[in-house]
Amino acid sequence: MMRALAFPAVFVALVSLLSPNVYATAVRRTHQHQQPPQTLTVPEGTRLLVVAPHPDDEMLAAGGLMQRVHETGGTVRVVYLTDGDGYPEGVKQLDGHVGPPTAADFRGYGRRRRHEAEAAISRLGLDKSACTFLGFPDGGLCKLMRTYWSERRAAYRSPYTRLVRPPQSEILVPDTEYRGEDLTQELAQIIGDFRPTMILMPRKEDQHADHCAARFFVADALTDVQRVHPDFTTDVVTYIVHFNAWPFQDEGQRLDPPPGLRGGASGWLRLPLTPEETRTKRLALRRYKTQMRAMDWFLDGFVRSNEVFSRPAPFQVVLPSRRSPCCDQ
Ligand SMILES: [Zn+2]
């Protein structure tokens, strides 16, 4: 049962988070969604923060973009919201696994995926210290937006790992548990410390609930950051991974945007990759051994001659949310 009236004061936020130039660009392009994708430009010295709900999302969406930022003198940091540990089918495919997965199996699977992420990021030429793992519950993020928001109720318990808080080694803000406002605070701390000039986050239309929720938590965290640092601005760019059968209905070299989905306020933005960048992205994805075993066809579908992004219109976020647009999709 949802106790909506018991929620604390809501956050209302975020119209001005985009820098003035980006905002103006976004407005100008509102009516351009029918046009062919524009090119995403990557300024020299970009400080890129990639928000990945699970290990591998950053590589699927932006393995090329991360290389480009690195090659042009920028800095990349990836924050993984979950360890991707809530995947029973993946656990069952591990060598030597027998019987139904236990909580220890799921935790071990998460550790394995963290190591894979570090290996994949290293394959791009980045230091593995670019990876930050928050260890929030795989498959549970949308519930933190709505029901498990604050200390007014018990923290969410992962049905997989049986944990109610991240592993101690992954906690950034003391006393963090599986609550929505705790995740917002951790993200705000990362953004405030790193000061990204570009944040890459999932679109709300992504059909995986964790991806959809990630977008709301980033927006909420940006509101907190701007409250403390009023002059902070950043270029918010979005990506999508799960949307119907995209991108597997088309096996060409080029990655076209998902049919039926508009490109946000900017229209779709294309980042052409060099053959070497595409090759390196493929090799980096190979480091996700557990995921290659479970669904190599899915991962390979994102290895193309370009990546696609978009910029959102200025938006407003209210958390906690009485109805989760992510859990209910
Ligand atoms: Zn994911």
Residues whose N, C-alpha, C, O or C-beta is under 5 A from the ligand:
A	BS01	ZN	P53 H54 D57
